[in-house]
Amino acid sequence: MSTQKLHIQLTIAGFPVEAAVAVPAQPAPRHLLLPILQNLTDIVVQVAEHQAGIEGFNVSCKKGCDACCRQMVPISPAEAYHLAAVVESLAPEHQRRVMKRFDRAERLLAQSGLLARLGQRHTMTEGEQHQLDIDYFQAQIPCPFLERHACSIHSRRPLACREFLVTSPAIHCRHPTAERVRQLRLPAKVSTALVTQDTAGWLPLILTRQFLAEQPEPTDGDLPHVLRAILAAL
């Protein structure tokens, strides 16, 4: 596949960011941009961590602290297709474990009535969406990619997961409230910029399989243009 080199120049919270990236020059699936966007997200988080450190706050998230892996994770359609490619790349036994956990999560969510509510989220008011997020967390259903208290696809995890970090004591994440949990303030959100370029909006990660079955992946005619639009949205 032929590629086009794009030179990225951004200023994030006063920090200059420059990089040259290779983007498919011919029509290709949008999910191929995810490695670039993941790296960019990691840079944004590093800047935010640096700023927090200056203010006397350090990120308390660490391996084995998996409370946030029971939250409702928002992903873009491009990330859904990316996750499908990630699963296909896993070893067969790892794939089976992930699929079994998707089966279990979907079954428990259906039994509780949450699965139907998730499918109707786009029709809800902001207050109803907030309550759904609370109810989802209270159900304590682990992400299908969670394995032995750690993300089994950590280096390829969704953008929202990369962006969600806290500087408050990790113990508070088990019973989070706005007063007890202090999120890392980000100067920009790549996940939001990505979603703004997709008319379908975002979907809960747990509905990935349903989405993929209903929506075959389209081919984007101009990925360099899409990437420029995402960067402009930042």
C-alpha positions in Angstrom: 0.0 0.0 0.0 1.5 3.4 -1.0 1.7 6.0 1.7 1.9 9.8 2.0 4.1 11.4 4.6 2.5 14.1 6.6 4.4 16.5 8.9 2.5 17.2 12.1 3.1 20.4 14.0 1.1 21.0 17.1 1.4 23.0 20.4 -0.1 21.2 23.3 -0.4 23.3 26.5 2.7 25.3 25.4 4.7 22.2 24.4 5.6 22.0 20.7 5.0 18.6 19.1 6.5 17.7 15.7 6.4 14.3 13.9 6.4 12.9 10.4 3.8 10.1 9.9 3.0 7.8 7.0 -0.6 7.7 6.0 -2.2 5.5 3.3 -2.3 7.6 0.1 -5.0 5.4 -1.5 -8.5 4.6 -0.2 -8.2 2.6 3.0 -10.1 1.9 6.2 -10.1 4.7 8.7 -9.0 2.4 11.6 -5.5 2.4 10.1 -5.1 5.9 11.6 -5.4 4.5 15.1 -1.7 3.8 15.8 -1.0 7.5 15.0 -3.8 8.7 17.2 -2.8 6.4 20.0 0.8 7.8 20.0 -0.6 11.4 19.9 -2.9 10.6 22.8 0.1 9.3 24.8 1.9 12.6 24.1 -1.0 14.6 25.3 -1.2 12.5 28.5 2.6 12.9 29.1 2.2 16.7 28.9 -0.7 16.6 31.3 1.2 14.4 33.7 4.1 16.9 33.6 1.8 19.8 34.4 0.2 17.8 37.2 3.6 17.0 38.7 4.5 20.7 38.7 1.3 21.3 40.7 2.2 18.6 43.1 -0.1 15.8 41.8 1.1 12.4 40.5 -0.9 9.9 38.6 -1.9 7.0 40.9 -3.0 4.5 38.2 -0.9 1.4 38.0 -1.0 -2.2 36.8 -3.4 -4.2 39.0 -5.7 -1.2 39.7 -8.6 -2.2 37.5 -11.6 -0.3 38.8 -11.9 1.8 35.7 -12.1 -1.4 33.6 -15.6 -1.8 34.8 -16.8 1.5 33.5 -18.7 2.0 30.2 -16.0 2.8 27.7 -16.9 5.1 24.8 -15.2 4.3 21.4 -15.5 5.6 17.9 -16.6 3.4 15.0 -13.0 3.5 13.7 -11.9 2.1 17.1 -14.5 -0.7 16.9 -13.0 -1.8 13.6 -9.5 -1.4 15.1 -10.5 -3.6 18.0 -11.7 -6.2 15.6 -8.3 -6.2 13.9 -6.6 -6.4 17.3 -8.7 -9.5 18.3 -7.9 -11.2 14.9 -4.2 -10.7 15.6 -4.4 -12.4 19.0 -3.3 -16.0 19.6 -6.3 -18.4 19.2 -6.5 -19.2 22.9 -6.4 -15.5 23.8 -9.2 -14.8 21.2 -11.4 -17.5 22.8 -11.0 -16.0 26.2 -11.9 -12.5 25.0 -15.0 -13.9 23.1 -16.1 -15.8 26.2 -15.8 -12.6 28.3 -17.8 -10.7 25.7 -20.5 -13.5 25.8 -20.6 -13.3 29.6 -20.7 -9.5 29.8 -23.5 -9.3 27.1 -25.5 -11.9 29.0 -25.2 -10.2 32.3 -26.0 -6.8 30.8 -29.1 -8.2 29.1 -30.3 -9.8 32.3 -30.0 -6.5 34.1 -31.7 -4.5 31.4 -28.6 -2.5 30.8 -27.9 -3.9 27.3 -31.2 -2.5 25.9 -30.5 0.9 27.6 -27.1 1.0 26.1 -28.5 0.6 22.6 -30.9 3.5 23.2 -28.2 5.8 24.7 -28.3 8.3 21.8 -32.0 9.0 22.5 -31.5 9.8 26.2 -31.2 13.1 27.9 -27.8 14.0 29.5 -29.2 13.2 32.9 -30.4 9.7 31.8 -27.0 9.0 30.2 -25.3 10.0 33.4 -27.5 7.6 35.4 -26.8 4.8 32.9 -23.1 5.3 33.3 -23.6 5.0 37.1 -25.7 1.9 36.8 -23.2 0.3 34.4 -20.4 0.8 36.8 -22.4 -0.5 39.7 -23.0 -3.7 37.8 -19.3 -4.3 38.1 -19.0 -6.2 34.8 -15.3 -6.3 33.7 -14.2 -5.2 30.2 -13.8 -8.3 28.0 -10.1 -7.4 27.5 -9.4 -7.4 31.3 -7.2 -10.4 32.3 -5.6 -11.0 35.7 -6.4 -7.5 36.8 -4.6 -6.0 33.7 -5.6 -5.0 30.2 -4.6 -7.8 27.9 -4.3 -5.4 24.9 -2.7 -2.5 26.9 -0.5 -1.1 24.1 -3.5 -1.1 21.7 -6.3 -0.1 24.2 -8.9 2.5 23.2 -8.2 6.2 23.3 -10.7 6.9 26.2 -8.8 4.3 28.3 -5.5 6.1 27.6 -7.0 9.4 28.5 -8.7 8.3 31.8 -6.1 8.7 34.6 -6.5 10.0 38.2 -4.2 11.8 40.6 -6.4 11.0 43.7 -5.7 7.8 45.8 -6.5 4.7 43.7 -8.6 3.3 46.5 -11.3 5.9 45.9 -11.8 4.5 42.4 -13.7 1.6 43.8 -16.5 3.9 45.0 -16.0 7.0 42.9 -17.6 10.4 43.5 -16.8 13.8 42.0 -15.5 14.8 45.4 -13.2 11.9 46.0 -11.8 11.1 42.5 -9.6 13.7 40.8 -9.1 13.1 37.1 -6.0 14.1 35.3 -6.8 17.3 33.4 -6.0 17.0 29.7 -5.2 20.0 27.5 -6.8 18.1 24.5 -8.8 14.9 23.9 -7.9 13.0 20.8 -10.9 10.7 21.3 -13.3 13.6 21.1 -11.5 15.0 18.0 -11.8 11.6 16.3 -15.5 11.2 17.0 -16.3 14.6 15.6 -15.2 13.3 12.2 -17.7 10.5 12.2 -21.4 11.1 11.7 -22.2 7.9 13.6 -20.9 9.3 16.8 -19.5 6.9 19.4 -20.7 3.6 20.9 -20.1 1.6 24.1 -17.2 -0.8 23.7 -19.3 -3.7 24.9 -21.5 -3.2 21.8 -18.6 -3.6 19.4 -19.6 -7.1 18.2 -23.2 -5.9 17.6 -22.0 -2.9 15.7 -19.5 -4.9 13.5 -22.3 -7.3 12.6 -24.5 -4.5 11.5 -22.0 -2.1 9.9 -19.4 -3.5 7.5 -16.3 -1.3 7.5 -16.3 1.4 4.8 -13.2 2.5 2.9 -12.3 6.1 3.3 -11.2 7.9 0.2 -8.8 10.4 1.7 -7.1 9.4 5.0 -4.6 12.3 4.9 -7.6 14.7 4.8 -9.3 12.9 7.7 -6.1 13.0 9.8 -5.7 16.8 9.1 -9.3 17.3 10.2 -8.8 15.4 13.4 -5.7 17.5 14.2 -7.6 20.7 13.4 -10.3 19.6 15.8 -7.7 19.4 18.6 
